[in-house]
Amino acid sequence: MSQFEDRYPPATAVDDTRTIDLLIEHLRWSVIDLGHHDLAEGEARHEASDASRFHFVISGHVDLEHDGVVYRLECGNFALLPRGGRATLRASSRASVISTSLALTGGHPLMTRAMPPVLHSSEFRQQEPGFAALLDTVHREAALGRPGADTVIAGLTDVAVSAAIRFWLEHGCGSARPWLAAAEDGNLGLALAAIHDDPGSPWTVASLARVAHASRSQFAEQFRTAVGDTPARYLARVRMRQAERMLREGQPVSGIAYRLGYESEEGFSRAFRRHSGVAPSRWRRAAL
């Protein structure tokens, strides 16, 4: 067992409308650059970026590979990579995609480090036709190069990306509370960023409190109030998301246990069963 693991399974944080309202108030995006890509069937585009990246499929089907995980994006789907990184877009049919590099200007920069590596959706165009139409307009503006296009594109992209994130949250794909905590409390954001940057580190409440420049008791209370869970359970959730990614990649269970800070393969397997209900090897077989 990890030295910082609760005896109980991680809780699932549920956002209320007010939480999402407060988060959206912090989200303001500026466009660094925007590209339009027409991909032939089977064609791949490789990229690496330190900035946030947003992809929207105008037509066709694209597989996005990021950090060993493949996300299937159909026409009208989006994917946001808050921390950028290396990614490959591969067209499984003839496809048209707009890809934008973004900077978060309206919230604390630690917010993106508290986000999952990829936010992606299905049925965005079907359920949010108005906002999908904004992205179609961005595509046309970029292609036509009309006067003032850069300003129009920047405004439309800011609105559309925030709407896409709201859509992702409203459909239960993740929780806004850690992002909001990072936006509203920079010191707490430092601790959240540390967890996401290195989930396998032997974190304790005391060591995370030092990162957050707080006493142990003060940090534990502030974390639970802001995030809706204890530091240990939140860390366990982050570790389990990492474990699922590494299992899909085919990494050995023993190596995953070591990289995620567990003292033994058995300890990791127990934690994973509490998280998913099945052993890691069985979960991998079902996921592949």
C-alpha positions in Angstrom: 0.0 0.0 0.0 1.2 3.5 -0.7 2.0 5.4 2.5 -0.5 8.1 1.4 -3.5 5.9 0.5 -6.9 6.0 2.2 -8.5 2.6 3.1 -11.6 3.6 1.2 -12.2 4.0 -2.6 -11.9 7.5 -4.0 -15.0 9.5 -4.0 -16.5 10.9 -7.2 -16.9 14.7 -7.1 -20.1 16.0 -8.5 -20.3 19.6 -9.8 -23.3 21.7 -9.1 -24.4 24.5 -11.4 -22.8 27.2 -9.3 -19.4 25.4 -9.4 -19.5 25.4 -13.2 -20.7 29.0 -13.3 -17.7 30.1 -11.2 -15.3 28.2 -13.3 -16.6 29.5 -16.6 -16.1 33.1 -15.2 -12.4 32.3 -15.0 -12.0 30.9 -18.5 -10.7 33.4 -21.0 -8.6 32.1 -23.9 -6.4 34.0 -26.4 -5.5 32.5 -29.7 -1.8 32.1 -30.3 -2.2 30.5 -33.8 -4.8 28.7 -35.8 -4.3 26.1 -38.5 -6.7 24.4 -40.9 -5.7 20.9 -42.0 -7.2 18.8 -44.9 -6.1 15.2 -44.3 -6.3 12.4 -46.8 -7.4 9.0 -45.6 -4.6 7.4 -43.6 -2.6 10.7 -43.5 -1.0 11.6 -40.2 0.0 14.9 -38.7 2.5 15.0 -35.8 2.8 17.9 -33.5 4.4 19.0 -30.3 3.4 22.1 -28.3 3.9 23.7 -24.9 0.7 25.6 -25.3 -2.9 24.4 -24.8 -4.2 22.8 -28.1 -7.8 22.6 -29.3 -8.9 20.4 -32.2 -12.3 20.5 -33.9 -13.3 18.1 -36.6 -15.1 19.9 -39.4 -15.7 16.8 -41.5 -14.6 13.2 -41.6 -13.1 11.0 -38.8 -9.8 11.5 -37.0 -7.9 9.5 -34.4 -6.0 11.6 -31.9 -3.1 9.8 -30.2 -1.8 11.5 -27.1 0.5 10.0 -24.4 -0.2 6.5 -25.7 -4.0 6.8 -25.7 -6.1 7.0 -28.9 -9.3 9.2 -29.0 -11.7 8.8 -31.9 -13.0 12.1 -33.1 -15.9 12.2 -35.6 -17.3 15.2 -37.4 -18.4 17.8 -34.9 -16.2 16.4 -32.0 -13.5 18.3 -30.2 -10.5 17.6 -28.1 -8.7 20.0 -25.8 -5.2 19.3 -24.6 -4.8 21.8 -21.7 -1.1 21.1 -21.3 -0.3 20.5 -25.0 2.4 17.9 -25.5 3.1 15.5 -28.3 0.1 14.3 -30.3 -0.7 12.7 -33.6 -3.8 13.3 -35.7 -4.5 10.4 -38.1 -7.4 10.5 -40.6 -9.4 7.3 -40.8 -11.3 8.9 -43.7 -10.8 12.1 -45.6 -11.0 14.8 -42.9 -10.9 18.5 -42.3 -9.7 19.8 -38.9 -9.0 23.2 -37.3 -6.3 23.2 -34.7 -5.7 26.1 -32.4 -2.9 27.0 -29.9 -4.3 28.8 -26.9 -3.2 30.7 -23.8 -5.4 30.9 -20.7 -5.6 34.6 -19.9 -8.6 34.9 -17.6 -7.6 32.4 -14.9 -4.6 31.3 -12.9 -2.1 29.5 -15.1 -2.0 26.6 -12.7 -5.6 25.8 -13.8 -4.4 24.0 -16.9 -2.0 21.9 -14.8 -4.9 20.7 -12.7 -6.9 19.6 -15.8 -6.8 16.1 -17.3 -4.4 15.7 -20.2 -7.2 15.5 -22.8 -10.8 16.6 -22.7 -12.8 15.2 -25.6 -16.4 14.8 -26.6 -18.9 13.1 -28.8 -22.1 14.6 -30.0 -21.0 18.2 -29.4 -22.4 19.3 -32.8 -25.6 17.5 -32.2 -26.2 18.8 -28.7 -24.6 22.2 -29.1 -25.3 23.2 -32.7 -25.0 26.9 -32.1 -21.5 26.7 -30.6 -20.4 24.1 -33.2 -21.5 26.6 -35.8 -19.2 29.2 -34.3 -16.3 26.9 -34.9 -17.5 26.3 -38.5 -17.4 30.1 -38.8 -13.8 30.2 -37.4 -12.9 27.7 -40.2 -14.4 29.9 -42.9 -12.8 33.1 -41.5 -9.4 31.4 -41.5 -9.8 30.2 -45.1 -11.1 33.5 -46.5 -8.7 35.9 -44.8 -11.2 38.7 -44.6 -10.3 42.1 -43.0 -10.4 41.8 -39.2 -10.4 38.0 -39.4 -7.9 37.6 -36.6 -10.1 39.6 -34.1 -13.2 37.7 -35.1 -11.5 34.3 -34.8 -10.1 35.2 -31.4 -13.5 36.2 -30.0 -15.4 33.2 -31.5 -12.7 30.7 -30.3 -12.8 32.1 -26.8 -16.5 31.5 -26.5 -16.6 28.2 -28.3 -13.8 26.6 -26.2 -15.4 27.7 -22.9 -18.7 26.2 -24.2 -16.9 23.0 -25.1 -15.5 22.7 -21.6 -18.9 23.4 -20.1 -20.4 20.6 -22.3 -17.7 18.2 -21.1 -18.3 19.0 -17.4 -22.1 18.9 -17.7 -21.9 15.4 -19.2 -20.1 14.1 -16.1 -16.7 13.6 -17.8 -14.8 15.3 -14.9 -15.0 17.7 -12.1 -14.5 21.5 -12.2 -13.7 21.8 -8.5 -9.9 21.2 -8.7 -9.6 23.7 -11.5 -11.7 26.3 -9.6 -9.6 25.7 -6.5 -6.4 26.4 -8.5 -8.0 29.5 -10.0 -9.1 30.9 -6.7 -6.2 29.9 -4.4 -2.7 30.0 -6.0 -1.1 28.2 -3.1 -3.6 25.4 -3.3 -3.1 25.4 -7.0 0.6 24.7 -6.4 -0.3 21.5 -4.5 -2.7 20.4 -7.2 -0.2 21.0 -9.9 2.4 19.0 -8.0 0.1 16.0 -7.8 -0.7 16.1 -11.5 2.9 16.7 -12.5 4.3 13.8 -10.4 1.5 11.5 -9.1 4.1 8.8 -8.3 6.0 11.0 -5.8 5.7 9.8 -2.1 3.3 12.7 -1.3 2.0 13.1 2.3 -0.4 15.7 3.6 2.6 17.4 5.3 4.7 17.5 2.1 1.8 18.9 0.0 1.1 21.4 2.8 4.7 22.6 2.4 4.2 23.0 -1.3 1.0 25.1 -0.6 2.8 27.2 2.1 0.3 26.1 4.7 0.2 24.2 8.0 -0.8 20.5 7.7 -4.2 21.0 9.4 -5.0 24.2 7.4 -4.1 22.6 4.1 -6.1 19.4 4.7 -9.2 21.5 5.6 -8.8 23.9 2.7 -8.2 21.1 0.2 -11.3 19.1 1.3 -13.5 22.2 1.2 -12.3 23.4 -2.2 -11.8 20.1 -4.0 -14.5 18.1 -2.3 -12.2 15.2 -1.3 -9.2 14.5 0.9 -5.8 14.9 -0.6 -5.2 11.2 -0.3 -8.3 10.3 -2.2 -7.7 12.9 -4.9 -4.2 11.6 -5.4 -5.6 8.1 -5.7 -7.9 9.2 -8.5 -5.1 10.9 -10.4 -3.0 7.8 -10.0 -5.7 5.5 -11.2 -6.2 7.6 -14.3 -2.5 7.3 -15.0 -2.7 3.6 -14.3 -5.4 3.1 -16.9 -3.4 5.0 -19.5 -0.3 2.9 -18.8 -2.3 -0.4 -18.9 -3.6 0.6 -22.3 0.0 1.1 -23.4 0.8 -2.4 -22.4 3.1 -1.5 -19.5 3.7 -4.3 -16.9 1.7 -4.1 -13.7 4.9 -4.2 -11.6 6.3 -1.2 -13.5 3.1 0.8 -13.1 3.1 0.1 -9.4 6.6 1.4 -9.0 6.1 4.5 -11.2 2.9 5.4 -9.3 4.5 5.2 -5.8 3.2 1.9 -4.6 5.4 -0.2 -2.4 4.4 -3.5 -4.1 2.5 -4.8 -7.1 0.0 -6.3 -4.6 -0.7 -2.9 -3.0 -1.2 -1.3 -6.4 -3.5 -4.2 -7.5 -5.7 -3.8 -4.4 -6.0 0.0 -5.0 -6.9 -0.6 -8.6 -9.6 -3.2 -7.7 -11.1 -0.7 -5.3 -11.1 1.9 -8.1 -12.4 -0.3 -11.0 -13.9 -3.4 -9.4 -11.5 -5.7 -11.3 -7.8 -6.6 -11.3 -5.4 -4.5 -13.5 -4.8 -7.4 -16.0 -8.5 -8.1 -16.4 -9.2 -4.4 -16.9 -6.5 -4.2 -19.6 -8.0 -7.2 -21.5 -11.4 -5.5 -21.5 -10.0 -2.1 -22.6 -8.0 -3.4 -25.6 
